Amino acid sequence: MLIPLKKNEFLSNQENKKRLINLLTDKLRLAGCSVLQATDDAVLLVVQTAVQAAQFPNTVPVGNDTDLLCADAIPRRDGLE
């Protein structure tokens, strides 16, 4: 689908943004990905999800946000650092 708008113009419309998020969510789920969608504070959801994921071995958080530093400071259950 081609959209004849600049990204900022397209995403400034809340309905467009909602439809895009829903489309991406559906495609990711169909591909077998786990998708979480924040209703309020997305940063809080990212940190909570990282903390939960840190309880499992072989979990590697990927990102460039300072919130990941907070998640990295939480000790893992298996004792690995």
C-alpha positions as CSV (number, residue, x, y, z in Angstrom):
1,M,0.0,0.0,0.0
2,L,1.4,3.4,-1.0
3,I,0.5,6.4,1.1
4,P,1.0,9.8,-0.6
5,L,1.8,11.5,2.7
6,K,4.9,12.3,4.6
7,K,5.4,10.1,7.7
8,N,4.8,13.0,10.1
9,E,1.5,13.9,8.3
10,F,0.3,10.4,8.4
11,L,1.1,9.7,12.0
12,S,-0.3,13.1,13.2
13,N,-3.8,11.6,12.5
14,Q,-4.7,9.4,15.5
15,E,-6.9,7.1,13.4
16,N,-4.0,6.5,11.0
17,K,-1.7,5.7,13.9
18,K,-4.2,3.3,15.5
19,R,-4.7,1.5,12.2
20,L,-1.0,1.2,11.6
21,I,-0.4,-0.2,15.1
22,N,-3.2,-2.7,14.6
23,L,-1.9,-3.8,11.2
24,L,1.6,-4.3,12.6
25,T,0.3,-6.2,15.7
26,D,-1.7,-8.5,13.5
27,K,1.2,-9.2,11.1
28,L,3.6,-9.8,14.0
29,R,1.2,-12.2,15.7
30,L,0.6,-14.1,12.5
31,A,4.4,-14.5,12.3
32,G,4.5,-16.0,15.7
33,C,5.7,-13.0,17.7
34,S,4.5,-12.1,21.1
35,V,3.0,-8.6,21.0
36,L,2.2,-6.3,24.0
37,Q,0.5,-3.0,23.5
38,A,0.6,-0.3,26.1
39,T,-2.6,1.6,26.9
40,D,-0.9,4.3,28.9
41,D,2.8,4.4,29.7
42,A,4.8,2.5,27.1
43,V,8.1,3.0,29.1
44,L,6.6,1.2,32.1
45,L,5.4,-1.7,29.9
46,V,8.9,-2.0,28.4
47,V,10.6,-2.1,31.8
48,Q,8.0,-4.5,33.3
49,T,8.4,-6.9,30.3
50,A,12.2,-6.7,30.5
51,V,12.1,-7.6,34.2
52,Q,9.8,-10.5,33.6
53,A,11.9,-11.7,30.7
54,A,15.1,-11.5,32.8
55,Q,13.7,-14.4,34.9
56,F,14.5,-16.8,32.0
57,P,17.9,-17.8,30.9
58,N,19.0,-16.9,27.3
59,T,17.0,-13.7,27.4
60,V,18.8,-10.7,25.7
61,P,17.1,-7.3,25.9
62,V,17.9,-5.3,22.8
63,G,17.4,-1.5,22.6
64,N,19.0,1.9,23.1
65,D,16.9,3.3,25.9
66,T,18.1,4.1,29.4
67,D,15.3,2.0,30.8
68,L,17.2,-1.1,29.7
69,L,19.9,0.0,32.1
70,C,17.4,-0.3,35.0
71,A,16.3,-3.7,33.8
72,D,19.9,-4.8,33.5
73,A,20.5,-3.9,37.2
74,I,17.9,-6.4,38.4
75,P,19.5,-9.7,39.4
76,R,18.5,-12.8,37.6
77,R,17.2,-15.9,39.4
78,D,19.8,-18.2,37.9
79,G,22.6,-16.1,39.5
80,L,24.2,-15.2,36.1
81,E,25.2,-11.6,35.6
